[in-house]
Amino acid sequence: MMKATEKTCWIYGGGEFDPACPHTPATGDLVIAADSGLALISRLGLKADLVVGDFDSLGRTPAGENVVTLPVEKDVTDAAAAVALGRKRGYRRFSFVGCSGGRPDHTFAAYQTLADLASRGEIGLLFENGFTVTAIRDGSLAFPPRESGTFAAFAVGGDARGVTISGVYYPLSGATLTPTFPLGVSNSFVGKPVAVTVGDGTLLVFAEGYPIPAFGE
């Protein structure tokens, strides 16, 4: 089980930013600016421990020993490269701010990064447009009660079997979700704790209101 006190690697991008989302690192957390996320970090009055990217979005290559410059032609996004840097430094929990919105391909790439983290037994939380987005593989998570708000869960990378979701308007028990039919869309919180379990497969989970889930095995 992931420890609640485990430190977080925060990755800031140059996408859409909602000031209402969680965006403040704690002592001991790692702060990484992905390309033009450096501008966002500056606006927030934060200091980047690392800066990574090809800097096509930022428009300039920043100077400093903490800067990792990538080629424009590469096989990973700047955010995914930031994850690799955080992982190399021992972090297994990642929060993404300003890493979606704008180009839909970049948003989808961010979702794929969440699924990749889940496949490694790591945690990723993407904060976007009023939602917390995360992924779990062969595991479980729980959200605290919320009186209202949208909740959704989708299978990614193949069928998700043994899906049980309780505490929502449309509960599921031992269901199979497929990546080609959006059965898990448009659910909602109803003032109860929400528990999600998947026995085999990966779920991409959306929860309105920026709640922070607790992760189990």
N, C-alpha and C positions, 0 to 999 in steps of 0.2 A: 504493500500500500504506500502511495506517495505521502510523505510527511507534510502536514499542514504548514510546518515551519520552514520547509525547504525554500531556499533562496530562488529568486526569479531572474531570468534574463529578459530584460525589456528591449524590444526591438521597435524602433520608431521609423515609419516610412513617410513618403511624401504624398500619400493619398488623402482621403477625406478624414478630417479630425473633428470629433465631437467633444467639446470641453466637459460634457457631463460624464464621459466614460472614465473608468479607472485609468490613470495615467501617471501616477506618482510612485517612483521606486522607493523601496525601503532600504535602510542601511544594510550593506552587504550584497545588494542586488547588482547585477551587471547591466549597464546601459549601452546599447549599440544603436548608432544611427546608420540606417540603410539609405545611402545616396542622399536625396533631398530631405530625408528625415532629419538631417543635421539642422536644416532651417527650422523644423518643428521643435526640435530640442532647444534651440536657441530661444525661440518664442516662449517656451515654457520655463525658461530660466534654469534648465538642467545642464549637466555636463556629461558629455559622451566619454565612456571609457574606451570605446572603439568606434571607428568610422569605417564603413565598408561600402564599396560600390564601384561602378564604372563612371559615375558622376555625370552621366548624360543628362539626368534630370536636374541636378544641382547647378550645372552649367560651369562649374569650376572644380579643380582638384584641390581639396584642402591640404594644408601642410601639417606635418606632425608625425611623431613616431607611432602614434596610435591609429594611423590611417592605413587601411588595406585597399589598394587600388586593384580593381578587376578589369579584365578586357571587356570591351563592349560586346564582342562576339563570344558568348559563353553559354553553357548549358544549364545554368541555375539562375534564379532570380536573386536580386540583391538581398531580399529578406531570407531566402534559403541559405545564402552564403553566411548571413549573420547568425543563423541557427547553428551552422557548422562551427563557427567561431565560439559561440557560447558553449556548445557541447564539448569542444576541445578543452574548455576551461572548467569542465565539471558540472555544468548546469543541465538540469533535466526538466525544468519547468520554464515555459516561455510565454510572455505576454506580448501581443502585437497591437500597436497603436498607429493609426494612420497608414495601415498596410492594405487597405482595400478601398473600394469606391473608384470613381473615374473609369479607367479601362476595365471592361468586364473580364478580359483574359487574365489580368493581374489579380482580380478578386478570386477567380476560380483557382488560380495558382496558389493563392493563400489558403484556400480550403484544402487543396492537395497537400500543402505543407502540414496542416493540422492532422490530416490522415496519416502522413508519414510519421509524425511524432507519435501518434497513438500506436502505430505498428511497432515502434521501438520501446513501448512501455513508458513513453514520456508524455508530458502534458503541454498542450498549447491552448491559449485563450486569445481569441481575436475579438477585439471590441470594435463594433461598427454599427453605425446608423441605429443606435438604441438597443443593440443586441449583443449578447455574449455568444460567440460561436466556438464550439470545441468539438473534439472527436474522441471516441473511445473504441477500443478493439478488444473483443473477448473480455469485457469488464463491466464496470458499473460506475455510476455517478449519482449524486443527489443534489437537488436545489432546495433552498429554504422556501417556506410558504410565501406566495405572492397572491394578492387578492385578484389580480387580473394580469393580462399580458399574453402575447402570443408565445406558443411553444411549438417546436417542430423537430422532427428527426428523420433523417434520410439514410438509406444504405448507400455506401460508396465502395467501389472496388469489387463488387460482387454482392451476392445475397447476404443479408444479416439475419441469422436464425436465432430462435430463442429470445426474441425481443419482448421484454416486459416493461411497461411504463405505467406507473401508478401515480395518483394524485393530480391527474389532469382531466379535462372534460371528456376526452375520448381515451380511456385506458386500453392497454393491450396486454395480453398474457400469452407468452410463448409463441408470438407471431413471427412470421418471416416477412421481412421487408426486402424488396428488390430495388436495384438501382435504376430500373426503367419504369417504375410506377410510384408516384408520389403519395402513397397512403398516409405518410406521417406529416403532411402539411396542415397548417391551420388548426392546430390544437390550441389549448389555452390553459393557463394557471387558474385554479379555482379556490385559492386560499389554503391549500394543503401542501405538505412537503411532497416534492416530486422525486421519484426514484426511477432510474433507467438502468436496465441490465440488457446486455447482449451476450448470448452464449457463444456464438461463432460468427465473426464478421466485424465490420466497422460501421459505426454510426456517426454521422455528422449532425450535431445537435445545436439548435438555435433557441435562445431564451431571451425574451424581451425584458428590458429594464436593467441590464448589466449585472445580473446576479452572478456570484462566484460559486461554482459548484465544488462539492467535496468528492474526491475520487476514491473508489475502492479498487479491488482487484478484478 
